[in-house]
Amino acid sequence: MPEIVIRPFTRADREQVTGLVNAHIAAVVPGVSVSVQALLSQLEGEPGDYLVDRWVRDRITLVAEQRGRVVAAAHLLRYADGDDIDEYLRDAGEIRWLVCSLDEPIWPDATVAGDALAVACHARFQRWGVTRRLADGALPAPGVYGVPEQWPHIEALYRRIGFRHSGRTEIVFVIRVGDLARPADPVGGLTARRTMGINGTRFTAVLDGAEVGYVEVDTNLDNGPRVSRVGSWADVGNLWVEPEHRRRGVGRWLLGQAAGWLELGGVTRLLDYADEKEVDYAGFLTACGFTLLTRTARGFEA
């Protein structure tokens, strides 16, 4: 058995680890990759996450090196213990993500190195004295979080070291913006108002002076220079229609209003998300032309 070295990440590892990360992203979201700069930014902190990231007390990235090659990497977080921190994360340790090469004829033992790295993650949690151990797959790319179904090797690795899926499963949908319908006003008298929203640009449906629904679309998924190939992607931050106006085509009309705006900015693909229990919303997205991109399992705990 070749020697496996588990050690902290160094800048000399950045190209190899970025390559591993991008291989995992590519299996979930087509045509998206992160730059070395994007990866290093996440390892140092996630300034876009102004709530949860400030709860992080310690962070470390570990790699598994085998015969001079980095074959696995993991980014770990330790959350602080305080009354202002969400109870679920309070004093918890989290594998924010873990990536690992697959076994192949010329490298048949990469999984062994991945297992060794995972054991080292547990050892780090033990050293930190955390009260809860969590695992995820939140890479710095849109639509890549939890453990997507395209990563059976990562789910199997997590299970081998004692993690179990105790949370929910989410469905990530995608549509080409050009395929979104641009229906006419379905009720008569609707006008659209564009403003800044909470989670992106907001398009509000106004009827007789009253707001009856809105959609927000976020085109800033690359957050400046952090992500190298995602400028043509956006996601739905919020979509809401007042109950008395539902099932009248207002939601589909709002998406059509947003589609024209997105196309002006060169956006070609739009993401949206639904919990697997949100059957009605998933059905609405499917009816609008969205297709399933991935199912992703959230909430692994040991």
C-alpha positions as CSV (number, residue, x, y, z in Angstrom):
1,M,0.0,0.0,0.0
2,P,1.5,3.3,-1.0
3,E,2.1,5.9,1.7
4,I,-0.8,8.4,2.2
5,V,0.1,11.8,3.6
6,I,-2.6,13.8,5.3
7,R,-1.6,17.4,5.8
8,P,-2.9,21.0,5.7
9,F,-3.5,22.6,2.3
10,T,-0.7,24.8,1.0
11,R,-0.7,27.3,-1.9
12,A,1.3,24.8,-3.9
13,D,-1.8,22.5,-3.9
14,R,-4.1,25.1,-5.4
15,E,-4.1,23.9,-9.0
16,Q,-4.6,20.3,-8.1
17,V,-7.4,21.0,-5.6
18,T,-9.1,23.4,-8.0
19,G,-9.0,20.7,-10.6
20,L,-10.6,18.2,-8.2
21,V,-13.3,20.8,-7.2
22,N,-14.1,21.6,-10.9
23,A,-14.4,17.9,-11.8
24,H,-17.1,17.6,-9.1
25,I,-18.9,20.8,-10.2
26,A,-18.9,19.7,-13.8
27,A,-20.9,16.5,-13.0
28,V,-23.7,18.7,-11.5
29,V,-23.8,22.0,-13.5
30,P,-22.7,22.0,-17.1
31,G,-20.1,24.5,-18.3
32,V,-19.4,26.0,-14.9
33,S,-15.9,26.1,-13.3
34,V,-14.3,28.0,-10.5
35,S,-11.0,29.8,-10.7
36,V,-8.1,29.2,-8.3
37,Q,-8.9,32.7,-6.9
38,A,-12.5,31.6,-6.3
39,L,-11.4,28.5,-4.4
40,L,-8.8,30.3,-2.3
41,S,-11.4,33.0,-1.5
42,Q,-13.7,30.3,-0.1
43,L,-11.0,28.7,2.0
44,E,-10.3,32.1,3.6
45,G,-14.0,32.9,4.3
46,E,-17.3,33.5,2.6
47,P,-18.0,37.2,2.8
48,G,-21.2,36.8,0.7
49,D,-22.6,34.7,3.6
50,Y,-22.9,37.6,6.1
51,L,-24.9,35.6,8.6
52,V,-23.4,32.1,9.0
53,D,-19.8,32.8,8.1
54,R,-19.5,35.2,11.1
55,W,-20.3,32.2,13.3
56,V,-17.2,30.3,12.2
57,R,-14.5,30.1,14.8
58,D,-11.9,28.0,13.0
59,R,-11.4,26.7,9.5
60,I,-8.9,24.4,7.9
61,T,-8.4,22.6,4.6
62,L,-6.8,19.2,4.6
63,V,-5.5,17.2,1.6
64,A,-4.6,13.6,1.0
65,E,-1.4,13.2,-1.0
66,Q,-0.5,9.9,-2.6
67,R,2.6,9.3,-4.7
68,G,3.1,13.0,-5.0
69,R,-0.5,13.6,-6.2
70,V,-3.3,15.3,-4.3
71,V,-6.2,12.8,-4.6
72,A,-8.6,14.2,-2.0
73,A,-9.3,17.5,-0.2
74,A,-11.7,18.6,2.5
75,H,-12.6,22.0,3.9
76,L,-13.6,22.0,7.6
77,L,-15.3,24.6,9.7
78,R,-15.7,24.9,13.5
79,Y,-18.6,27.0,14.7
80,A,-18.4,29.0,17.8
81,D,-20.6,28.5,20.9
82,G,-22.8,31.4,21.7
83,D,-26.4,32.3,22.3
84,D,-26.5,34.3,19.0
85,I,-25.6,31.3,16.9
86,D,-28.2,29.0,15.4
87,E,-28.7,26.0,17.8
88,Y,-28.1,23.5,15.0
89,L,-24.6,24.9,14.3
90,R,-23.7,25.9,17.8
91,D,-20.3,24.3,18.7
92,A,-20.6,22.1,15.7
93,G,-17.9,20.9,13.3
94,E,-18.7,20.7,9.6
95,I,-17.0,19.1,6.6
96,R,-18.0,22.0,4.3
97,W,-17.0,19.9,1.4
98,L,-14.9,16.9,0.6
99,V,-13.8,15.9,-2.9
100,C,-12.0,12.8,-3.9
101,S,-10.6,11.2,-7.1
102,L,-12.2,8.0,-8.4
103,D,-10.3,4.8,-8.5
104,E,-9.0,4.1,-12.0
105,P,-6.7,1.4,-13.6
106,I,-3.6,3.5,-13.3
107,W,-4.6,4.8,-9.8
108,P,-6.7,2.1,-8.2
109,D,-6.4,3.3,-4.6
110,A,-7.6,6.9,-4.6
111,T,-10.7,5.8,-2.5
112,V,-8.3,4.5,0.2
113,A,-6.8,8.0,0.4
114,G,-10.2,9.6,0.5
115,D,-11.2,7.4,3.4
116,A,-8.0,8.3,5.3
117,L,-8.7,11.9,4.8
118,A,-12.3,11.5,6.1
119,V,-10.9,9.8,9.2
120,A,-8.5,12.7,9.7
121,C,-11.6,15.0,9.5
122,H,-13.1,13.1,12.5
123,A,-9.7,13.4,14.3
124,R,-9.8,17.2,13.8
125,F,-13.3,17.4,15.1
126,Q,-12.2,15.4,18.2
127,R,-9.3,17.8,18.7
128,W,-11.7,20.7,18.4
129,G,-14.1,19.1,20.9
130,V,-17.2,19.8,18.9
131,T,-20.5,18.6,20.1
132,R,-22.0,17.8,16.7
133,R,-20.4,16.6,13.4
134,L,-21.9,17.6,10.1
135,A,-21.1,17.1,6.4
136,D,-22.0,18.9,3.2
137,G,-20.7,19.5,-0.3
138,A,-21.1,23.3,-0.6
139,L,-18.6,24.2,-3.4
140,P,-18.3,27.8,-4.5
141,A,-20.6,27.3,-7.6
142,P,-24.3,27.8,-8.2
143,G,-26.5,24.8,-7.5
144,V,-23.7,22.8,-5.9
145,Y,-24.4,22.0,-2.3
146,G,-25.5,19.1,-0.1
147,V,-24.4,15.8,-1.6
148,P,-25.7,15.8,-5.2
149,E,-26.8,12.4,-6.7
150,Q,-24.0,12.7,-9.2
151,W,-21.5,12.1,-6.3
152,P,-22.3,8.6,-5.2
153,H,-18.6,8.1,-4.3
154,I,-18.8,11.0,-1.8
155,E,-22.1,9.8,-0.2
156,A,-20.5,6.3,0.1
157,L,-17.4,7.8,1.7
158,Y,-19.5,9.8,4.2
159,R,-21.5,6.7,5.1
160,R,-18.4,4.6,5.6
161,I,-17.1,7.0,8.3
162,G,-20.5,7.2,10.1
163,F,-22.4,10.0,8.5
164,R,-26.1,9.5,7.9
165,H,-28.5,11.6,5.9
166,S,-30.9,13.0,8.5
167,G,-32.1,16.1,6.6
168,R,-34.1,16.9,3.5
169,T,-33.6,16.4,-0.2
170,E,-33.8,19.4,-2.6
171,I,-34.4,19.4,-6.3
172,V,-32.4,21.9,-8.4
173,F,-34.2,22.9,-11.7
174,V,-32.8,24.7,-14.7
175,I,-34.2,26.2,-17.9
176,R,-32.8,28.0,-20.9
177,V,-34.0,31.6,-20.5
178,G,-34.9,31.6,-24.2
179,D,-37.3,28.7,-23.5
180,L,-39.3,30.7,-20.9
181,A,-42.8,31.6,-22.2
182,R,-43.6,35.3,-22.5
183,P,-47.4,35.1,-22.0
184,A,-49.7,38.0,-22.4
185,D,-51.3,39.5,-19.3
186,P,-53.4,36.6,-18.0
187,V,-55.9,38.6,-16.0
188,G,-56.1,42.0,-17.7
189,G,-54.6,45.2,-16.2
190,L,-51.3,43.7,-14.9
191,T,-48.2,45.9,-15.0
192,A,-44.7,45.0,-14.0
193,R,-42.5,47.2,-11.8
194,R,-38.7,46.5,-11.6
195,T,-36.9,47.4,-8.4
196,M,-34.0,46.1,-6.3
197,G,-35.1,43.1,-4.3
198,I,-33.8,41.2,-1.3
199,N,-32.4,38.4,-3.3
200,G,-31.8,40.0,-6.7
201,T,-33.7,42.2,-9.1
202,R,-37.5,42.2,-8.3
203,F,-40.3,42.2,-10.8
204,T,-43.6,43.0,-9.1
205,A,-47.0,42.3,-10.6
206,V,-49.3,45.3,-9.9
207,L,-53.1,45.1,-10.5
208,D,-55.3,48.1,-9.8
209,G,-52.5,49.6,-7.7
210,A,-52.0,46.5,-5.5
211,E,-49.0,44.2,-5.5
212,V,-50.3,40.7,-6.3
213,G,-47.0,38.9,-6.7
214,Y,-43.3,39.2,-7.5
215,V,-40.2,37.3,-8.7
216,E,-36.6,38.1,-7.8
217,V,-33.8,36.9,-10.1
218,D,-30.1,37.0,-9.0
219,T,-27.6,37.5,-11.7
220,N,-24.6,38.0,-9.4
221,L,-23.8,34.4,-8.9
222,D,-20.1,34.9,-9.6
223,N,-19.9,37.6,-6.9
224,G,-17.3,39.6,-8.8
225,P,-14.2,37.7,-9.8
226,R,-14.7,34.6,-7.6
227,V,-16.3,32.3,-10.2
228,S,-14.7,32.1,-13.6
229,R,-17.4,30.6,-15.8
230,V,-20.9,31.4,-14.6
231,G,-21.7,34.9,-16.0
232,S,-24.5,33.4,-18.1
233,W,-26.3,31.9,-15.2
234,A,-28.9,33.3,-12.7
235,D,-31.3,31.9,-10.2
236,V,-34.7,32.7,-8.8
237,G,-34.2,34.2,-5.4
238,N,-38.0,34.5,-4.5
239,L,-41.2,33.9,-6.3
240,W,-44.5,34.7,-4.6
241,V,-48.1,35.2,-5.7
242,E,-50.8,36.3,-3.4
243,P,-53.1,33.3,-2.6
244,E,-56.2,34.8,-4.1
245,H,-54.4,35.4,-7.4
246,R,-52.8,31.9,-7.8
247,R,-53.6,29.5,-10.6
248,R,-54.4,32.4,-12.9
249,G,-51.0,32.5,-14.7
250,V,-49.5,35.4,-12.7
251,G,-46.4,33.4,-11.7
252,R,-45.7,32.3,-15.3
253,W,-46.2,35.9,-16.5
254,L,-43.7,37.2,-13.9
255,L,-41.1,34.7,-15.1
256,G,-41.7,35.9,-18.6
257,Q,-41.2,39.5,-17.5
258,A,-37.9,38.5,-15.9
259,A,-36.8,36.5,-18.9
260,G,-36.7,39.5,-21.2
261,W,-34.6,41.4,-18.7
262,L,-32.2,38.5,-18.2
263,E,-31.7,38.1,-22.0
264,L,-30.7,41.8,-22.2
265,G,-27.9,41.0,-19.8
266,G,-26.8,37.9,-21.7
267,V,-28.1,35.4,-19.2
268,T,-28.9,32.1,-20.9
269,R,-29.8,29.8,-18.0
270,L,-32.0,30.2,-14.9
271,L,-31.9,28.0,-11.8
272,D,-34.7,27.4,-9.2
273,Y,-35.0,25.1,-6.3
274,A,-37.7,23.1,-4.5
275,D,-37.8,20.8,-1.5
276,E,-38.9,17.3,-2.6
277,K,-42.0,17.8,-0.5
278,E,-43.0,21.0,-2.4
279,V,-44.8,19.0,-5.0
280,D,-47.0,21.9,-6.2
281,Y,-44.1,24.2,-6.7
282,A,-42.0,21.6,-8.5
283,G,-45.0,20.9,-10.7
284,F,-45.3,24.6,-11.5
285,L,-41.7,24.8,-12.5
286,T,-42.0,21.7,-14.7
287,A,-45.1,23.2,-16.3
288,C,-43.1,26.4,-17.1
289,G,-40.4,24.3,-18.9
290,F,-37.8,23.8,-16.1
291,T,-36.1,20.5,-16.1
292,L,-34.4,18.6,-13.2
293,L,-30.7,19.3,-12.9
294,T,-30.0,17.3,-9.8
295,R,-31.3,16.0,-6.5
296,T,-29.2,16.9,-3.6
297,A,-29.2,15.5,0.0
298,R,-28.7,18.0,2.8
299,G,-28.1,17.4,6.4
300,F,-25.5,14.6,6.9
301,E,-24.7,14.1,10.6
302,A,-22.5,11.6,12.4
